[in-house]
Amino acid sequence: MNDVTLKDGAAVKAIPTSQALIEDPLLNKGTAFSQAERDAFKLNGYFGDAVETLDTQVARSLETIRALPTNLDRYVYLRDLQDANETLYFAVITRNLDELLPMIYTPTVGAGCQQYHHIIRRPRGLFISYPNRAKMDEILANPRYDNVECIVVTDGERILGLGDQGVGGMGIPVGKLAIYTGCGGIAPDTVLPITLDTGTNNAERIADPLYFGWKHERIRGEEYDSFIDQFVEAVKKRWPNVLLQWEDFHKNNANRLLDKYRDALCTFNDDIQGTASVATGTLLSAIQITGKPLKDQRVAILGGGSAGVGIADLIRMAMVSEGLSDEEARKRFFIVGRYGLVTEKTPNLDTFQLGFRQDSKIIDGWDVAEAGKASLYEVIKNAKPTVLVGVAGQPGMFTEEIIREIGKHTERPIVFPLSNPTSCVEAQPSDIIKWTEGRAIIGTGSPFLPFEYEGKTYHFAQTNNSYIFPGVGLGTLAVGAKRVTDAMFLAAARALAELSPAKTNPGDKLLPTLDRMREVSSHIAVAVAKQAMAEGLAPKLDDAAIKAAIKAKVWEPVYKPLA
């Protein structure tokens, strides 16, 4: 086919004609190609006579989505739509975020990852396997990715609460980047999902003849570290100013990789920092209802992994900013892992967990069944926390006994069962309402329908990272920040709390509705950009210039004339 020149805003690029144009999801318009475009690119006959609008196409897609029998079917349809026509896909998503975000991400993406090797249709993103490590530069050099500004990478080892999904974990970077575009406005031609295939220890995947990953046990130690280091160096060489997001790495790797590379390039780990930021933002929203200052909260966290410790550390930072010393703040956290309350006597602690050990002597004065150990229930009974957070990925861990106990010691207990997907949630939010006689303030990792109790409707804030990372990415890229810091995530948390409907109406929702996500992301982007400038990580701009830079960065899902 001959190349032709097309008009794409201010940009001019050469593309193949007809079939290749239709098959490019970034350029395809389907039935919305104008007659002039059909003539210019020899598209007559591919579609019916009518030239349809984007609105009509959106309506047809929604009709199809709503007629499908299951959310996994809807997930598959939306993935196919994205691979066929990105503008239409994002028009559908951005106009219906409240309805469709659960279909493209949590909770449905969990099933999507488990079934990825059965439902994949077209390649999206890059799979870089350990056996292909010598070809890494060649793989990244594909000119299709010349404009990449944002990468989400996983090795598929700790997908949500589902564990090792091997290359099926690609569903997470694909979903996260769809949220970057849908909620944050990052242009789809500038994002790249990557899965590092370091093998899998999932026996079901190994045995499945349709599994298309490297059928080998996961590499560890020096082999793994060398592979990751090669990847980071290759990314830095290919895209020196890229924003790299680590996603769903095992706790044995997540923190140490973040610590190793956070000053080498513009990077962050969403499971650690994004989760911490949205949890902190939701907590700041909740205390606007309780009236009890953050520095006076006592926080119990079930799950001492990367997410749990990350949440503790960011809330600690916020407490210190309110006047507590670092030592005073750390004493207000009670992290519960597989051996009960984490103390200096807890075996096999990782380095990142050491800062949140309680002194084991505290248990000596407690009422416990076994000397020197304290279960979650015993922590609640004796430490009397005001906040309970769950990130252990174990369903049902917030029992009726535990929830009733926290309700005894605080008038408005703040309870965040954050594990997702829904099958991993620590307690059903409706049960928490019943067990606290409607007094609990609840945030959940996955979406739950409102619940009626004794004549009152209770809404549950979906305390999901999608409130945070699109705005962090947008602000970082818009002002060219060199690094992403914890202070930028704290700024994001505070910005999210500023938009809480409960700020002006204590009976209202903790977090903005999902249909406001683009507004939320832009608001967070401003706060993140200002913090980056305050830390000397981005050029100084005044408020008007910051907002202009962010607005200019936001991509809108509308068709542009090609001829």
C-alpha positions, 0 to 999 in steps of 0.5 A, a space after each residue: 500500500 502507498 503511504 498517505 499524509 493525514 491531518 491529525 491536529 498539528 501533527 502530520 504523519 504518514 500511514 498506510 491506507 485503507 485496511 491498515 488505517 482501520 486496524 490501527 486503534 489509535 486512528 480507526 473511526 469505524 462508521 464515523 469516518 467522514 465521506 472525505 476520509 472515505 474518499 481520501 483513504 479508499 474506505 468506501 464500501 467498508 461501512 454502510 452509507 451513513 456517517 455516524 457520530 461518536 455519540 451514536 457509536 457510544 450508544 451502540 457500545 453501551 447497548 451491547 455492554 449492558 446486554 452481556 450476561 457477566 462482568 467478565 464478558 463485559 471486560 472482554 468486550 471492552 478490551 476488544 473495543 480498545 484494541 479496535 478503536 481507542 477513541 471510541 473506547 475512551 469515550 464510552 469509559 469517560 462518559 460512564 466511569 461510575 458504571 464501567 470502571 469496575 469492568 475495566 479494573 477492580 474487581 473484574 480485572 482479577 478474573 481477567 488476569 486469571 483468564 488472560 491466556 484464554 481471552 487474549 485476542 490481539 497483542 497489547 503492550 510488551 512481554 519481555 521474558 527472561 529467555 529473551 533478555 538479550 533482545 531487550 533493547 530490540 524489543 523496546 526499540 519498536 518505533 510504535 513506542 517513540 512517544 511513550 511517556 508513561 509505563 506500568 510494569 509488572 512481573 505478575 507475581 502478586 496480582 491483587 489478592 490472587 497471587 501469582 498469575 504469570 503473564 496473565 498479570 498483563 491485565 493489570 498494566 493494561 487496566 491501570 493505563 486505561 485508567 491513566 487515560 480515562 481518568 487522568 487524560 494521559 494520551 493513549 499513544 504515550 502509555 505502554 504496559 509491560 510484563 516482565 516474564 520471570 517464570 511462574 510458580 502457579 502450577 495451574 498455569 504451567 499445566 495449561 496448554 493455552 498458557 503462553 508465558 515462559 513455563 519455568 519456575 520463577 527466577 530468584 536472587 542474582 538472576 532476577 535482580 540482574 534482569 530487573 536492572 537490565 530492564 531499568 537501564 534499557 528503559 532509561 536509555 530508550 525514554 530518559 524522562 519516562 514515568 515508570 510505575 511498578 505494579 503487583 510485585 511480591 513484597 519481597 521485591 516491591 519495597 527493595 526495588 522501589 528503594 533501589 531505583 526511586 532516585 535513578 529515574 522518575 518512578 513509584 510503586 502504586 501498591 505501596 505509595 498509591 494505596 497509602 495515598 488513597 487510604 490516607 486521603 480517605 482517612 482525612 475525609 473520615 475525620 472531617 466527620 468524626 472531628 477527631 484530629 489525625 494525630 489522635 487516631 490509633 491505627 490497626 492494620 491487618 497485613 504487614 506487607 508492602 501495602 500495609 506498611 506503606 499506608 502506615 508510613 504515609 499516615 505517620 508522615 501526616 501525623 508528624 506534620 500535625 505536630 507529633 514526633 516521629 517516635 510518638 507517631 509510630 507508637 500509634 500503629 499496630 500492624 498485625 501479620 501472620 504471627 499476630 502483632 508485629 514486635 521486635 520478637 516477630 520472626 522473619 521481618 523484612 527491612 521495610 517492616 522494622 520501623 513499625 514494630 511495637 515494643 513486645 513489653 506492651 503485650 505484658 499488660 494486655 489481656 491475651 490468651 498466649 503470653 507475648 502474642 496478640 491476635 487482631 481481636 486482642 489488639 483491638 480489645 487492648 490497644 483500642 484503635 479508632 481506625 482498622 485497615 485490612 490489606 491482607 487479601 484474606 476474606 472474612 478476617 474482620 469478624 463480627 467479634 472484631 468489629 463489635 469490639 472496635 465499636 465498643 471503644 470509639 463512637 465512630 469507628 473508621 473501618 477500611 476493608 481494602 483487599 480486592 477483588 471482592 472475593 478477598 474483602 475482609 468483611 462485607 461493608 453491610 455487615 460492618 454497618 449492622 455490627 456497629 449499629 450504623 456508626 462505622 465509617 467505611 472505605 472499601 477497595 472494591 465497589 459495593 452497592 449502597 446499603 439500607 439500614 434502619 431507614 438510612 442509606 449508607 454509601 461506601 467509599 471505594 478507596 481505590 488507587 484510581 483516585 490517586 495515580 492518574 492525578 499523580 501521573 498527570 501532574 508529574 508529566 505536565 510539569 516535567 518533574 524529575 522524581 516522584 516522592 512520598 511528599 507528593 503522594 501526601 499532597 495527593 491525599 490531602 487534595 483528595 480529602 479537599 474534594 470530599 463531599 463529607 467536608 461540607 455535609 457529614 452525612 454525604 459520601 467520603 469520596 467524590 463519585 467516580 464520574 468526577 474522576 477527571 476533575 479529581 485527577 486535575 485537582 490532584 495534579 495541581 497539588 502534586 505539581 506544586 509539591 514537586 516544585 517545592 522540592 526542587 524537582 520541577 521548574 517553578 511556575 505560577 498557579 496559572 501556568 501550572 493549570 495551563 500545563 495540566 490542561 494542555 496535557 489532558 487528552 480528550 476522546 474525540 475524533 480529529 479530522 484525517 482529511 
